[in-house]
């Protein structure tokens, strides 16, 4: 896999848990049971990662990179999938993961955010 660092990068974020959803054949990265990233495959088995992004930022990335597409099996406005065999630079994927994590983290109450970040 091109992005060998992906798993450890997600897991080093505060409060992140990982599981494998058998029926989806996908690894999920979550905070308190809510997902911010999912790594699996498309209907052809091509490896992808799906993350939640602000719609305008997601659209911008889709226009810049052919390997970033509307979220596979997800809400197409808020979720974006990236083909892991494509040519998206590492720093772009890191930024996507960071933003997705922050969106999810900010959905929690201030009290819960503090607990997660401790």
Biopython code that builds the backbone (N, CA, C, O; Angstrom):
import numpy as np
from Bio.PDB.StructureBuilder import StructureBuilder

atoms = [
    (1, "UNK", "N", (0.836, -1.192, 0.000)),
    (1, "UNK", "CA", (0.000, 0.000, 0.000)),
    (1, "UNK", "C", (0.873, 1.246, 0.000)),
    (1, "UNK", "O", (1.899, 1.306, 0.679)),
    (2, "UNK", "N", (0.455, 2.219, -0.761)),
    (2, "UNK", "CA", (1.222, 3.452, -0.917)),
    (2, "UNK", "C", (1.285, 4.279, 0.376)),
    (2, "UNK", "O", (2.322, 4.861, 0.693)),
    (3, "UNK", "N", (0.187, 4.326, 1.110)),
    (3, "UNK", "CA", (0.105, 5.168, 2.319)),
    (3, "UNK", "C", (0.250, 4.287, 3.564)),
    (3, "UNK", "O", (-0.694, 4.135, 4.339)),
    (4, "UNK", "N", (1.450, 3.705, 3.748)),
    (4, "UNK", "CA", (1.676, 2.752, 4.841)),
    (4, "UNK", "C", (1.436, 3.376, 6.211)),
    (4, "UNK", "O", (1.102, 2.672, 7.164)),
    (5, "UNK", "N", (1.602, 4.671, 6.311)),
    (5, "UNK", "CA", (1.473, 5.403, 7.566)),
    (5, "UNK", "C", (0.023, 5.650, 7.976)),
    (5, "UNK", "O", (-0.220, 6.086, 9.101)),
    (6, "UNK", "N", (-0.936, 5.389, 7.112)),
    (6, "UNK", "CA", (-2.326, 5.764, 7.320)),
    (6, "UNK", "C", (-2.898, 5.234, 8.641)),
    (6, "UNK", "O", (-3.466, 6.006, 9.413)),
    (7, "UNK", "N", (-2.758, 3.954, 8.908)),
    (7, "UNK", "CA", (-3.319, 3.349, 10.117)),
    (7, "UNK", "C", (-2.745, 3.995, 11.376)),
    (7, "UNK", "O", (-3.499, 4.406, 12.258)),
    (8, "UNK", "N", (-1.433, 4.088, 11.468)),
    (8, "UNK", "CA", (-0.825, 4.660, 12.675)),
    (8, "UNK", "C", (-1.155, 6.144, 12.814)),
    (8, "UNK", "O", (-1.301, 6.643, 13.929)),
    (9, "UNK", "N", (-1.272, 6.849, 11.697)),
    (9, "UNK", "CA", (-1.609, 8.277, 11.740)),
    (9, "UNK", "C", (-2.996, 8.486, 12.348)),
    (9, "UNK", "O", (-3.186, 9.376, 13.178)),
    (10, "UNK", "N", (-3.957, 7.670, 11.937)),
    (10, "UNK", "CA", (-5.308, 7.774, 12.502)),
    (10, "UNK", "C", (-5.319, 7.403, 13.985)),
    (10, "UNK", "O", (-5.958, 8.072, 14.797)),
    (11, "UNK", "N", (-4.609, 6.338, 14.322)),
    (11, "UNK", "CA", (-4.645, 5.847, 15.697)),
    (11, "UNK", "C", (-3.885, 6.727, 16.692)),
    (11, "UNK", "O", (-4.125, 6.636, 17.896)),
    (12, "UNK", "N", (-2.976, 7.575, 16.209)),
    (12, "UNK", "CA", (-2.248, 8.432, 17.144)),
    (12, "UNK", "C", (-3.076, 9.649, 17.567)),
    (12, "UNK", "O", (-2.679, 10.384, 18.471)),
    (13, "UNK", "N", (-4.208, 9.861, 16.927)),
    (13, "UNK", "CA", (-5.081, 10.970, 17.310)),
    (13, "UNK", "C", (-5.795, 10.610, 18.618)),
    (13, "UNK", "O", (-6.153, 9.455, 18.848)),
    (14, "UNK", "N", (-5.990, 11.605, 19.452)),
    (14, "UNK", "CA", (-6.595, 11.384, 20.782)),
    (14, "UNK", "C", (-8.008, 10.814, 20.659)),
    (14, "UNK", "O", (-8.829, 11.294, 19.877)),
    (15, "UNK", "N", (-8.265, 9.769, 21.461)),
    (15, "UNK", "CA", (-9.602, 9.206, 21.569)),
    (15, "UNK", "C", (-10.024, 8.293, 20.431)),
    (15, "UNK", "O", (-11.173, 7.852, 20.397)),
    (16, "UNK", "N", (-9.127, 7.997, 19.499)),
    (16, "UNK", "CA", (-9.510, 7.201, 18.323)),
    (16, "UNK", "C", (-9.478, 5.711, 18.636)),
    (16, "UNK", "O", (-8.542, 5.191, 19.242)),
    (17, "UNK", "N", (-10.539, 5.053, 18.197)),
    (17, "UNK", "CA", (-10.648, 3.600, 18.279)),
    (17, "UNK", "C", (-10.760, 3.078, 16.851)),
    (17, "UNK", "O", (-11.179, 3.793, 15.941)),
    (18, "UNK", "N", (-10.383, 1.835, 16.680)),
    (18, "UNK", "CA", (-10.437, 1.209, 15.348)),
    (18, "UNK", "C", (-11.177, -0.109, 15.475)),
    (18, "UNK", "O", (-10.998, -0.847, 16.444)),
    (19, "UNK", "N", (-12.012, -0.397, 14.485)),
    (19, "UNK", "CA", (-12.625, -1.722, 14.430)),
    (19, "UNK", "C", (-12.739, -2.151, 12.976)),
    (19, "UNK", "O", (-12.487, -1.370, 12.058)),
    (20, "UNK", "N", (-13.122, -3.401, 12.784)),
    (20, "UNK", "CA", (-13.318, -3.927, 11.443)),
    (20, "UNK", "C", (-14.770, -4.346, 11.323)),
    (20, "UNK", "O", (-15.237, -5.197, 12.079)),
    (21, "UNK", "N", (-15.482, -3.758, 10.384)),
    (21, "UNK", "CA", (-16.893, -4.066, 10.153)),
    (21, "UNK", "C", (-16.951, -5.128, 9.055)),
    (21, "UNK", "O", (-16.784, -4.830, 7.873)),
    (22, "UNK", "N", (-17.192, -6.368, 9.469)),
    (22, "UNK", "CA", (-17.142, -7.515, 8.562)),
    (22, "UNK", "C", (-18.071, -7.364, 7.364)),
    (22, "UNK", "O", (-17.663, -7.598, 6.227)),
    (23, "UNK", "N", (-19.335, -6.966, 7.620)),
    (23, "UNK", "CA", (-20.289, -6.900, 6.510)),
    (23, "UNK", "C", (-19.937, -5.810, 5.489)),
    (23, "UNK", "O", (-20.382, -5.877, 4.343)),
    (24, "UNK", "N", (-19.155, -4.825, 5.883)),
    (24, "UNK", "CA", (-18.689, -3.785, 4.955)),
    (24, "UNK", "C", (-17.293, -4.101, 4.430)),
    (24, "UNK", "O", (-16.832, -3.487, 3.469)),
    (25, "UNK", "N", (-16.625, -5.057, 5.061)),
    (25, "UNK", "CA", (-15.223, -5.370, 4.768)),
    (25, "UNK", "C", (-14.394, -4.088, 4.815)),
    (25, "UNK", "O", (-13.658, -3.758, 3.885)),
    (26, "UNK", "N", (-14.545, -3.377, 5.938)),
    (26, "UNK", "CA", (-13.896, -2.073, 6.078)),
    (26, "UNK", "C", (-13.399, -1.855, 7.507)),
    (26, "UNK", "O", (-14.022, -2.284, 8.477)),
    (27, "UNK", "N", (-12.266, -1.180, 7.602)),
    (27, "UNK", "CA", (-11.722, -0.753, 8.884)),
    (27, "UNK", "C", (-12.248, 0.648, 9.163)),
    (27, "UNK", "O", (-12.164, 1.534, 8.313)),
    (28, "UNK", "N", (-12.791, 0.841, 10.361)),
    (28, "UNK", "CA", (-13.343, 2.143, 10.721)),
    (28, "UNK", "C", (-12.503, 2.783, 11.828)),
    (28, "UNK", "O", (-12.045, 2.109, 12.751)),
    (29, "UNK", "N", (-12.315, 4.093, 11.713)),
    (29, "UNK", "CA", (-11.629, 4.882, 12.726)),
    (29, "UNK", "C", (-12.674, 5.795, 13.344)),
    (29, "UNK", "O", (-13.329, 6.566, 12.643)),
    (30, "UNK", "N", (-12.826, 5.705, 14.665)),
    (30, "UNK", "CA", (-13.942, 6.362, 15.331)),
    (30, "UNK", "C", (-13.513, 7.039, 16.633)),
    (30, "UNK", "O", (-12.470, 6.735, 17.213)),
    (31, "UNK", "N", (-14.361, 7.963, 17.062)),
    (31, "UNK", "CA", (-14.278, 8.540, 18.395)),
    (31, "UNK", "C", (-15.623, 8.234, 19.044)),
    (31, "UNK", "O", (-16.671, 8.638, 18.540)),
    (32, "UNK", "N", (-15.586, 7.524, 20.156)),
    (32, "UNK", "CA", (-16.808, 7.186, 20.897)),
    (32, "UNK", "C", (-17.904, 6.615, 19.992)),
    (32, "UNK", "O", (-19.077, 6.969, 20.112)),
    (33, "UNK", "N", (-17.500, 5.743, 19.103)),
    (33, "UNK", "CA", (-18.461, 5.052, 18.246)),
    (33, "UNK", "C", (-18.911, 5.813, 17.015)),
    (33, "UNK", "O", (-19.701, 5.293, 16.227)),
    (34, "UNK", "N", (-18.424, 7.038, 16.832)),
    (34, "UNK", "CA", (-18.769, 7.822, 15.643)),
    (34, "UNK", "C", (-17.569, 7.829, 14.700)),
    (34, "UNK", "O", (-16.437, 8.059, 15.125)),
    (35, "UNK", "N", (-17.823, 7.578, 13.434)),
    (35, "UNK", "CA", (-16.757, 7.381, 12.460)),
    (35, "UNK", "C", (-16.288, 8.687, 11.815)),
    (35, "UNK", "O", (-17.097, 9.552, 11.478)),
    (36, "UNK", "N", (-14.960, 8.814, 11.649)),
    (36, "UNK", "CA", (-14.416, 9.939, 10.875)),
    (36, "UNK", "C", (-13.657, 9.458, 9.638)),
    (36, "UNK", "O", (-13.392, 10.250, 8.734)),
    (37, "UNK", "N", (-13.306, 8.182, 9.587)),
    (37, "UNK", "CA", (-12.620, 7.630, 8.417)),
    (37, "UNK", "C", (-12.926, 6.136, 8.316)),
    (37, "UNK", "O", (-13.089, 5.442, 9.320)),
    (38, "UNK", "N", (-12.998, 5.668, 7.077)),
    (38, "UNK", "CA", (-13.242, 4.251, 6.833)),
    (38, "UNK", "C", (-12.385, 3.807, 5.655)),
    (38, "UNK", "O", (-12.387, 4.428, 4.593)),
    (39, "UNK", "N", (-11.659, 2.728, 5.867)),
    (39, "UNK", "CA", (-10.791, 2.191, 4.819)),
    (39, "UNK", "C", (-11.346, 0.851, 4.369)),
    (39, "UNK", "O", (-11.528, -0.066, 5.170)),
    (40, "UNK", "N", (-11.612, 0.755, 3.073)),
    (40, "UNK", "CA", (-12.155, -0.484, 2.519)),
    (40, "UNK", "C", (-11.871, -0.554, 1.036)),
    (40, "UNK", "O", (-10.772, -0.241, 0.580)),
    (41, "UNK", "N", (-12.881, -0.970, 0.293)),
    (41, "UNK", "CA", (-12.719, -1.076, -1.151)),
    (41, "UNK", "C", (-13.986, -0.690, -1.879)),
    (41, "UNK", "O", (-15.073, -0.691, -1.301)),
    (42, "UNK", "N", (-13.843, -0.359, -3.152)),
    (42, "UNK", "CA", (-15.027, -0.075, -3.955)),
    (42, "UNK", "C", (-15.595, -1.402, -4.464)),
    (42, "UNK", "O", (-15.123, -2.467, -4.067)),
    (43, "UNK", "N", (-16.602, -1.346, -5.338)),
    (43, "UNK", "CA", (-17.241, -2.585, -5.788)),
    (43, "UNK", "C", (-16.321, -3.474, -6.601)),
    (43, "UNK", "O", (-16.625, -4.647, -6.816)),
    (44, "UNK", "N", (-15.200, -2.932, -7.056)),
    (44, "UNK", "CA", (-14.207, -3.720, -7.801)),
    (44, "UNK", "C", (-13.052, -4.183, -6.916)),
    (44, "UNK", "O", (-12.124, -4.840, -7.387)),
    (45, "UNK", "N", (-13.116, -3.836, -5.631)),
    (45, "UNK", "CA", (-12.067, -4.218, -4.702)),
    (45, "UNK", "C", (-10.890, -3.267, -4.663)),
    (45, "UNK", "O", (-9.897, -3.545, -3.990)),
    (46, "UNK", "N", (-10.977, -2.134, -5.377)),
    (46, "UNK", "CA", (-9.891, -1.148, -5.331)),
    (46, "UNK", "C", (-9.897, -0.472, -3.964)),
    (46, "UNK", "O", (-10.950, -0.025, -3.509)),
    (47, "UNK", "N", (-8.737, -0.385, -3.295)),
    (47, "UNK", "CA", (-8.696, 0.188, -1.949)),
    (47, "UNK", "C", (-8.989, 1.687, -1.937)),
    (47, "UNK", "O", (-8.458, 2.458, -2.736)),
    (48, "UNK", "N", (-9.869, 2.071, -0.986)),
    (48, "UNK", "CA", (-10.237, 3.475, -0.807)),
    (48, "UNK", "C", (-10.259, 3.831, 0.674)),
    (48, "UNK", "O", (-10.363, 2.961, 1.538)),
    (49, "UNK", "N", (-10.160, 5.113, 0.942)),
    (49, "UNK", "CA", (-10.441, 5.630, 2.281)),
    (49, "UNK", "C", (-11.497, 6.704, 2.119)),
    (49, "UNK", "O", (-11.439, 7.516, 1.195)),
    (50, "UNK", "N", (-12.462, 6.704, 3.025)),
    (50, "UNK", "CA", (-13.566, 7.649, 2.975)),
    (50, "UNK", "C", (-13.528, 8.498, 4.232)),
    (50, "UNK", "O", (-13.427, 7.976, 5.343)),
    (51, "UNK", "N", (-13.611, 9.827, 4.050)),
    (51, "UNK", "CA", (-13.552, 10.773, 5.170)),
    (51, "UNK", "C", (-14.652, 11.821, 5.018)),
    (51, "UNK", "O", (-15.146, 12.073, 3.919)),
    (52, "UNK", "N", (-15.023, 12.428, 6.153)),
    (52, "UNK", "CA", (-16.029, 13.483, 6.159)),
    (52, "UNK", "C", (-15.331, 14.832, 6.051)),
    (52, "UNK", "O", (-14.391, 15.113, 6.794)),
    (53, "UNK", "N", (-15.799, 15.675, 5.111)),
    (53, "UNK", "CA", (-15.201, 16.998, 4.907)),
    (53, "UNK", "C", (-16.301, 18.037, 4.725)),
    (53, "UNK", "O", (-17.434, 17.706, 4.376)),
    (54, "UNK", "N", (-15.953, 19.285, 4.966)),
    (54, "UNK", "CA", (-16.877, 20.371, 4.644)),
    (54, "UNK", "C", (-17.157, 20.282, 3.144)),
    (54, "UNK", "O", (-16.230, 20.079, 2.360)),
    (55, "UNK", "N", (-18.426, 20.430, 2.730)),
    (55, "UNK", "CA", (-18.774, 20.248, 1.317)),
    (55, "UNK", "C", (-17.936, 21.073, 0.340)),
    (55, "UNK", "O", (-17.516, 20.547, -0.690)),
    (56, "UNK", "N", (-17.683, 22.344, 0.631)),
    (56, "UNK", "CA", (-16.912, 23.168, -0.313)),
    (56, "UNK", "C", (-15.481, 22.669, -0.451)),
    (56, "UNK", "O", (-14.931, 22.665, -1.553)),
    (57, "UNK", "N", (-14.867, 22.247, 0.662)),
    (57, "UNK", "CA", (-13.498, 21.734, 0.608)),
    (57, "UNK", "C", (-13.460, 20.409, -0.148)),
    (57, "UNK", "O", (-12.561, 20.178, -0.956)),
    (58, "UNK", "N", (-14.436, 19.540, 0.115)),
    (58, "UNK", "CA", (-14.511, 18.266, -0.599)),
    (58, "UNK", "C", (-14.650, 18.468, -2.096)),
    (58, "UNK", "O", (-13.988, 17.788, -2.881)),
    (59, "UNK", "N", (-15.509, 19.404, -2.500)),
    (59, "UNK", "CA", (-15.681, 19.691, -3.927)),
    (59, "UNK", "C", (-14.392, 20.207, -4.550)),
    (59, "UNK", "O", (-14.049, 19.828, -5.670)),
    (60, "UNK", "N", (-13.681, 21.061, -3.841)),
    (60, "UNK", "CA", (-12.405, 21.589, -4.332)),
    (60, "UNK", "C", (-11.412, 20.450, -4.579)),
    (60, "UNK", "O", (-10.748, 20.409, -5.615)),
    (61, "UNK", "N", (-11.321, 19.531, -3.623)),
    (61, "UNK", "CA", (-10.406, 18.392, -3.783)),
    (61, "UNK", "C", (-10.808, 17.504, -4.955)),
    (61, "UNK", "O", (-9.951, 17.017, -5.693)),
    (62, "UNK", "N", (-12.103, 17.295, -5.123)),
    (62, "UNK", "CA", (-12.582, 16.465, -6.240)),
    (62, "UNK", "C", (-12.215, 17.078, -7.583)),
    (62, "UNK", "O", (-11.931, 16.366, -8.547)),
    (63, "UNK", "N", (-12.224, 18.408, -7.637)),
    (63, "UNK", "CA", (-11.851, 19.089, -8.883)),
    (63, "UNK", "C", (-10.347, 19.017, -9.135)),
    (63, "UNK", "O", (-9.910, 18.993, -10.285)),
    (64, "UNK", "N", (-9.555, 18.982, -8.060)),
    (64, "UNK", "CA", (-8.098, 18.975, -8.200)),
    (64, "UNK", "C", (-7.524, 17.584, -8.460)),
    (64, "UNK", "O", (-6.522, 17.451, -9.163)),
    (65, "UNK", "N", (-8.148, 16.550, -7.902)),
    (65, "UNK", "CA", (-7.581, 15.199, -7.965)),
    (65, "UNK", "C", (-8.621, 14.213, -8.483)),
    (65, "UNK", "O", (-9.710, 14.093, -7.922)),
    (66, "UNK", "N", (-8.276, 13.510, -9.556)),
    (66, "UNK", "CA", (-9.214, 12.530, -10.123)),
    (66, "UNK", "C", (-9.418, 11.339, -9.194)),
    (66, "UNK", "O", (-10.414, 10.626, -9.314)),
    (67, "UNK", "N", (-8.480, 11.115, -8.262)),
    (67, "UNK", "CA", (-8.593, 9.975, -7.342)),
    (67, "UNK", "C", (-9.411, 10.289, -6.100)),
    (67, "UNK", "O", (-9.551, 9.431, -5.228)),
    (68, "UNK", "N", (-9.957, 11.504, -5.995)),
    (68, "UNK", "CA", (-10.869, 11.854, -4.907)),
    (68, "UNK", "C", (-12.254, 12.012, -5.528)),
    (68, "UNK", "O", (-12.469, 12.826, -6.425)),
    (69, "UNK", "N", (-13.183, 11.205, -5.020)),
    (69, "UNK", "CA", (-14.527, 11.127, -5.597)),
    (69, "UNK", "C", (-15.571, 11.283, -4.481)),
    (69, "UNK", "O", (-15.231, 11.207, -3.301)),
    (70, "UNK", "N", (-16.841, 11.500, -4.852)),
    (70, "UNK", "CA", (-17.886, 11.563, -3.819)),
    (70, "UNK", "C", (-17.857, 10.289, -2.975)),
    (70, "UNK", "O", (-17.504, 9.217, -3.467)),
    (71, "UNK", "N", (-18.227, 10.413, -1.722)),
    (71, "UNK", "CA", (-18.155, 9.295, -0.780)),
    (71, "UNK", "C", (-18.801, 8.024, -1.298)),
    (71, "UNK", "O", (-19.968, 8.023, -1.689)),
    (72, "UNK", "N", (-18.048, 6.962, -1.297)),
    (72, "UNK", "CA", (-18.512, 5.667, -1.783)),
    (72, "UNK", "C", (-19.450, 5.066, -0.749)),
    (72, "UNK", "O", (-19.048, 4.864, 0.397)),
    (73, "UNK", "N", (-20.689, 4.777, -1.127)),
    (73, "UNK", "CA", (-21.721, 4.250, -0.224)),
    (73, "UNK", "C", (-22.046, 5.204, 0.920)),
    (73, "UNK", "O", (-22.584, 4.770, 1.939)),
    (74, "UNK", "N", (-21.735, 6.484, 0.780)),
    (74, "UNK", "CA", (-21.968, 7.454, 1.850)),
    (74, "UNK", "C", (-22.682, 8.672, 1.272)),
    (74, "UNK", "O", (-22.896, 8.757, 0.063)),
    (75, "UNK", "N", (-23.048, 9.612, 2.141)),
    (75, "UNK", "CA", (-23.634, 10.875, 1.717)),
    (75, "UNK", "C", (-22.631, 11.587, 0.816)),
    (75, "UNK", "O", (-21.516, 11.892, 1.241)),
    (76, "UNK", "N", (-23.021, 11.845, -0.407)),
    (76, "UNK", "CA", (-22.093, 12.390, -1.417)),
    (76, "UNK", "C", (-21.709, 13.845, -1.154)),
    (76, "UNK", "O", (-20.711, 14.325, -1.691)),
    (77, "UNK", "N", (-22.484, 14.546, -0.341)),
    (77, "UNK", "CA", (-22.179, 15.948, -0.071)),
    (77, "UNK", "C", (-21.092, 16.081, 0.995)),
    (77, "UNK", "O", (-20.192, 16.912, 0.871)),
    (78, "UNK", "N", (-21.179, 15.265, 2.036)),
    (78, "UNK", "CA", (-20.279, 15.419, 3.174)),
    (78, "UNK", "C", (-19.116, 14.438, 3.210)),
    (78, "UNK", "O", (-18.122, 14.684, 3.892)),
    (79, "UNK", "N", (-19.227, 13.341, 2.493)),
    (79, "UNK", "CA", (-18.190, 12.316, 2.539)),
    (79, "UNK", "C", (-17.475, 12.234, 1.197)),
    (79, "UNK", "O", (-18.087, 12.372, 0.138)),
    (80, "UNK", "N", (-16.167, 12.008, 1.265)),
    (80, "UNK", "CA", (-15.326, 11.900, 0.069)),
    (80, "UNK", "C", (-14.471, 10.651, 0.181)),
    (80, "UNK", "O", (-13.948, 10.332, 1.248)),
    (81, "UNK", "N", (-14.337, 9.954, -0.931)),
    (81, "UNK", "CA", (-13.489, 8.765, -0.964)),
    (81, "UNK", "C", (-12.262, 9.048, -1.815)),
    (81, "UNK", "O", (-12.327, 9.762, -2.816)),
    (82, "UNK", "N", (-11.157, 8.477, -1.400)),
    (82, "UNK", "CA", (-9.900, 8.652, -2.124)),
    (82, "UNK", "C", (-9.327, 7.276, -2.446)),
    (82, "UNK", "O", (-9.204, 6.419, -1.571)),
    (83, "UNK", "N", (-8.979, 7.081, -3.721)),
    (83, "UNK", "CA", (-8.373, 5.813, -4.126)),
    (83, "UNK", "C", (-6.934, 5.760, -3.625)),
    (83, "UNK", "O", (-6.122, 6.635, -3.929)),
    (84, "UNK", "N", (-6.633, 4.720, -2.855)),
    (84, "UNK", "CA", (-5.316, 4.596, -2.228)),
    (84, "UNK", "C", (-4.219, 4.179, -3.195)),
    (84, "UNK", "O", (-3.041, 4.206, -2.838)),
    (85, "UNK", "N", (-4.581, 3.799, -4.402)),
    (85, "UNK", "CA", (-3.565, 3.472, -5.410)),
    (85, "UNK", "C", (-3.325, 4.644, -6.354)),
    (85, "UNK", "O", (-2.604, 4.515, -7.343)),
    (86, "UNK", "N", (-3.933, 5.787, -6.043)),
    (86, "UNK", "CA", (-3.843, 6.959, -6.910)),
    (86, "UNK", "C", (-2.617, 7.817, -6.630)),
    (86, "UNK", "O", (-1.648, 7.374, -6.013)),
    (87, "UNK", "N", (-2.689, 9.047, -7.098)),
    (87, "UNK", "CA", (-1.542, 9.953, -7.045)),
    (87, "UNK", "C", (-1.747, 11.156, -6.139)),
    (87, "UNK", "O", (-1.109, 12.188, -6.346)),
    (88, "UNK", "N", (-2.613, 11.056, -5.147)),
    (88, "UNK", "CA", (-2.830, 12.171, -4.231)),
    (88, "UNK", "C", (-1.641, 12.242, -3.275)),
    (88, "UNK", "O", (-1.280, 11.229, -2.674)),
    (89, "UNK", "N", (-1.024, 13.417, -3.120)),
    (89, "UNK", "CA", (0.136, 13.547, -2.226)),
    (89, "UNK", "C", (-0.200, 13.195, -0.773)),
    (89, "UNK", "O", (-1.324, 13.404, -0.318)),
    (90, "UNK", "N", (0.782, 12.663, -0.062)),
    (90, "UNK", "CA", (0.608, 12.286, 1.344)),
    (90, "UNK", "C", (0.046, 13.440, 2.164)),
    (90, "UNK", "O", (-0.854, 13.243, 2.980)),
    (91, "UNK", "N", (0.579, 14.651, 1.949)),
    (91, "UNK", "CA", (0.151, 15.783, 2.782)),
    (91, "UNK", "C", (-1.320, 16.132, 2.552)),
    (91, "UNK", "O", (-1.975, 16.642, 3.461)),
    (92, "UNK", "N", (-1.848, 15.868, 1.364)),
    (92, "UNK", "CA", (-3.267, 16.116, 1.101)),
    (92, "UNK", "C", (-4.114, 15.115, 1.880)),
    (92, "UNK", "O", (-5.116, 15.495, 2.486)),
    (93, "UNK", "N", (-3.725, 13.844, 1.871)),
    (93, "UNK", "CA", (-4.460, 12.839, 2.635)),
    (93, "UNK", "C", (-4.372, 13.141, 4.127)),
    (93, "UNK", "O", (-5.376, 13.036, 4.831)),
    (94, "UNK", "N", (-3.203, 13.510, 4.620)),
    (94, "UNK", "CA", (-3.081, 13.872, 6.045)),
    (94, "UNK", "C", (-4.029, 15.021, 6.396)),
    (94, "UNK", "O", (-4.698, 14.986, 7.428)),
    (95, "UNK", "N", (-4.083, 16.034, 5.537)),
    (95, "UNK", "CA", (-4.969, 17.170, 5.764)),
    (95, "UNK", "C", (-6.434, 16.722, 5.767)),
    (95, "UNK", "O", (-7.220, 17.183, 6.595)),
    (96, "UNK", "N", (-6.797, 15.838, 4.857)),
    (96, "UNK", "CA", (-8.171, 15.316, 4.811)),
    (96, "UNK", "C", (-8.506, 14.585, 6.113)),
    (96, "UNK", "O", (-9.586, 14.776, 6.673)),
    (97, "UNK", "N", (-7.589, 13.756, 6.589)),
    (97, "UNK", "CA", (-7.812, 13.017, 7.838)),
    (97, "UNK", "C", (-7.911, 13.969, 9.023)),
    (97, "UNK", "O", (-8.771, 13.793, 9.887)),
    (98, "UNK", "N", (-7.039, 14.976, 9.075)),
    (98, "UNK", "CA", (-7.071, 15.954, 10.164)),
    (98, "UNK", "C", (-8.399, 16.698, 10.191)),
    (98, "UNK", "O", (-9.002, 16.874, 11.250)),
    (99, "UNK", "N", (-8.848, 17.132, 9.024)),
    (99, "UNK", "CA", (-10.101, 17.885, 8.944)),
    (99, "UNK", "C", (-11.295, 17.010, 9.330)),
    (99, "UNK", "O", (-12.194, 17.468, 10.035)),
    (100, "UNK", "N", (-11.310, 15.771, 8.877)),
    (100, "UNK", "CA", (-12.392, 14.861, 9.214)),
    (100, "UNK", "C", (-12.437, 14.609, 10.724)),
    (100, "UNK", "O", (-13.509, 14.608, 11.330)),
    (101, "UNK", "N", (-11.278, 14.398, 11.316)),
    (101, "UNK", "CA", (-11.184, 14.199, 12.768)),
    (101, "UNK", "C", (-11.728, 15.426, 13.502)),
    (101, "UNK", "O", (-12.500, 15.289, 14.451)),
    (102, "UNK", "N", (-11.331, 16.624, 13.066)),
    (102, "UNK", "CA", (-11.779, 17.860, 13.714)),
    (102, "UNK", "C", (-13.293, 18.057, 13.583)),
    (102, "UNK", "O", (-13.944, 18.489, 14.534)),
    (103, "UNK", "N", (-13.854, 17.744, 12.413)),
    (103, "UNK", "CA", (-15.303, 17.855, 12.229)),
    (103, "UNK", "C", (-16.022, 16.972, 13.234)),
    (103, "UNK", "O", (-16.981, 17.403, 13.874)),
    (104, "UNK", "N", (-15.559, 15.734, 13.374)),
    (104, "UNK", "CA", (-16.187, 14.819, 14.312)),
    (104, "UNK", "C", (-15.978, 15.284, 15.749)),
    (104, "UNK", "O", (-16.924, 15.303, 16.536)),
    (105, "UNK", "N", (-14.769, 15.653, 16.094)),
    (105, "UNK", "CA", (-14.472, 16.095, 17.453)),
    (105, "UNK", "C", (-15.366, 17.275, 17.840)),
    (105, "UNK", "O", (-15.893, 17.318, 18.951)),
    (106, "UNK", "N", (-15.535, 18.220, 16.932)),
    (106, "UNK", "CA", (-16.339, 19.413, 17.220)),
    (106, "UNK", "C", (-17.832, 19.119, 17.318)),
    (106, "UNK", "O", (-18.600, 19.960, 17.784)),
    (107, "UNK", "N", (-18.249, 17.929, 16.880)),
    (107, "UNK", "CA", (-19.661, 17.563, 17.004)),
    (107, "UNK", "C", (-20.014, 17.145, 18.435)),
    (107, "UNK", "O", (-21.190, 17.053, 18.787)),
    (108, "UNK", "N", (-18.999, 16.895, 19.249)),
    (108, "UNK", "CA", (-19.217, 16.538, 20.646)),
    (108, "UNK", "C", (-19.362, 17.803, 21.486)),
    (108, "UNK", "O", (-18.942, 18.884, 21.071)),
    (109, "UNK", "N", (-19.958, 17.663, 22.669)),
    (109, "UNK", "CA", (-20.078, 18.791, 23.582)),
    (109, "UNK", "C", (-18.682, 19.247, 24.015)),
    (109, "UNK", "O", (-17.713, 18.499, 23.891)),
    (110, "UNK", "N", (-18.588, 20.466, 24.518)),
    (110, "UNK", "CA", (-17.292, 20.990, 24.996)),
    (110, "UNK", "C", (-16.730, 20.081, 26.081)),
    (110, "UNK", "O", (-15.527, 19.826, 26.119)),
    (111, "UNK", "N", (-17.592, 19.597, 26.957)),
    (111, "UNK", "CA", (-17.162, 18.703, 28.039)),
    (111, "UNK", "C", (-16.573, 17.406, 27.472)),
    (111, "UNK", "O", (-15.509, 16.955, 27.898)),
    (112, "UNK", "N", (-17.285, 16.815, 26.504)),
    (112, "UNK", "CA", (-16.812, 15.567, 25.890)),
    (112, "UNK", "C", (-15.507, 15.817, 25.128)),
    (112, "UNK", "O", (-14.604, 14.982, 25.181)),
    (113, "UNK", "N", (-15.387, 16.945, 24.423)),
    (113, "UNK", "CA", (-14.159, 17.260, 23.705)),
    (113, "UNK", "C", (-12.975, 17.306, 24.679)),
    (113, "UNK", "O", (-11.900, 16.776, 24.397)),
    (114, "UNK", "N", (-13.196, 17.943, 25.817)),
    (114, "UNK", "CA", (-12.123, 18.044, 26.821)),
    (114, "UNK", "C", (-11.718, 16.654, 27.312)),
    (114, "UNK", "O", (-10.530, 16.368, 27.456)),
    (115, "UNK", "N", (-12.691, 15.802, 27.565)),
    (115, "UNK", "CA", (-12.406, 14.429, 28.031)),
    (115, "UNK", "C", (-11.621, 13.662, 26.963)),
    (115, "UNK", "O", (-10.662, 12.958, 27.280)),
    (116, "UNK", "N", (-12.023, 13.798, 25.720)),
    (116, "UNK", "CA", (-11.365, 13.086, 24.621)),
    (116, "UNK", "C", (-9.920, 13.538, 24.465)),
    (116, "UNK", "O", (-9.030, 12.721, 24.229)),
    (117, "UNK", "N", (-9.691, 14.830, 24.595)),
    (117, "UNK", "CA", (-8.361, 15.397, 24.360)),
    (117, "UNK", "C", (-7.418, 15.258, 25.548)),
    (117, "UNK", "O", (-6.229, 15.549, 25.423)),
    (118, "UNK", "N", (-7.920, 14.823, 26.687)),
    (118, "UNK", "CA", (-7.041, 14.667, 27.865)),
    (118, "UNK", "C", (-6.160, 13.452, 27.745)),
    (118, "UNK", "O", (-5.365, 13.174, 28.643)),
]
sb = StructureBuilder()
sb.init_structure("model")
sb.init_model(0)
sb.init_chain("A")
sb.init_seg("    ")
for serial, (resi, resn, name, xyz) in enumerate(atoms, 1):
    if name == "N":
        sb.init_residue(resn, " ", resi, " ")
    sb.init_atom(name, np.array(xyz, "f"), 0.0, 1.0, " ", f" {name:<3s}", serial, name[0])
structure = sb.get_structure()
